[in-house]
């Protein structure tokens, strides 16, 4: 009986750890999988959100439980992103639906000392910024 209770306890602990590891702790974010890795991402799906993105965040700690942001656009087109007012280093994934068509690095404005622009290599309808 003690062994059964112990096994059930261990089973529930393992399930809890698995579920909690795959959940976003930020209730405004969702999990997205990129290259078989789960990321907790905020969603930008309108013009105001696209314009602001991750600008003005000075430290990753300001984005508790978030790995970055996904930008969802209604149409496929070549997209440009820049680091003006962006204080975090970002890995930028260019996606055509769920297929990655490219990856760029966007340094913080503090590192580059000037505005850096990165462009998608093809038409895309999603862009993911992962805080580096």
RAJO-V51615 format. One record per residue. N is the residue number from 1. SS is DSSP state (A for helix, B for strand, O for the rest). NEAR is the number of other C-alpha atoms within 12 Angstrom. D_LAST is the distance of its C-alpha to the last C-alpha in Angstrom with 1 decimal. Layout:
n={N:N}
ss={SS:SS}
near={NEAR:NEAR}
d_last={D_LAST:D_LAST}
//
This chain:
n={1:2:3:4:5:6:7:8:9:10:11:12:13:14:15:16:17:18:19:20:21:22:23:24:25:26:27:28:29:30:31:32:33:34:35:36:37:38:39:40:41:42:43:44:45:46:47:48:49:50:51:52:53:54:55:56:57:58:59:60:61:62:63:64:65:66:67:68:69:70:71:72:73:74:75:76:77:78:79:80:81:82:83:84:85:86:87:88:89:90:91:92:93:94:95:96:97:98:99:100:101:102:103:104:105:106:107:108:109:110:111:112:113:114:115:116:117:118:119:120:121:122:123:124:125:126:127:128:129:130:131:132}
ss={O:A:A:A:A:A:A:A:A:A:A:A:A:A:A:A:A:A:A:A:A:O:O:O:O:O:O:O:B:B:B:B:B:B:O:O:B:B:B:B:B:B:B:B:O:O:A:A:A:A:A:A:O:O:O:O:O:O:O:A:A:A:O:O:O:O:O:B:B:B:B:B:B:B:B:B:B:O:O:B:B:B:O:O:O:O:O:O:O:B:B:B:B:B:B:B:O:O:B:B:B:B:B:B:B:B:O:O:A:A:A:A:O:O:O:O:B:B:B:O:O:O:O:B:B:B:B:B:B:B:B:O}
near={7:8:9:10:11:12:13:14:14:14:14:15:14:14:14:14:13:12:14:16:17:19:23:24:21:21:16:19:23:24:29:29:20:27:15:10:13:19:30:32:35:34:33:28:21:15:14:12:18:27:20:22:35:41:29:20:24:18:19:22:13:18:27:20:26:32:38:41:36:39:38:30:26:18:15:18:21:22:29:26:33:34:34:28:26:33:29:35:32:34:28:38:39:38:32:27:23:21:20:25:25:26:24:28:27:34:30:30:24:19:18:20:14:17:19:24:21:26:24:29:21:22:24:29:29:36:49:46:43:36:37:19}
d_last={48.9:46.6:44.8:44.3:42.9:40.6:39.4:38.8:37.0:34.6:34.2:33.2:30.7:29.0:29.1:27.7:24.8:24.0:24.4:22.4:19.4:19.5:20.0:17.8:18.8:18.4:21.6:20.3:17.7:18.5:17.3:16.5:16.4:14.6:15.7:17.4:14.5:14.8:12.3:13.6:13.4:15.4:17.8:18.8:22.2:24.3:24.5:23.7:20.5:19.5:20.3:18.3:15.2:12.4:14.4:15.7:13.2:13.1:11.2:9.2:12.7:14.3:12.9:14.5:14.1:11.9:8.7:9.0:12.1:14.6:17.1:20.5:23.0:26.7:27.3:25.8:25.3:23.2:20.3:18.8:15.8:15.3:13.5:16.7:16.2:12.4:11.1:7.4:5.2:5.1:6.2:9.7:12.2:15.8:18.3:22.1:22.9:21.0:20.9:17.9:19.4:16.5:12.9:11.6:8.9:9.3:9.1:9.9:13.7:14.1:12.9:14.8:17.7:18.7:17.9:16.1:17.0:15.8:18.3:18.6:20.8:23.2:24.2:21.8:22.2:18.7:15.3:12.1:9.0:6.1:3.8:0.0}
//
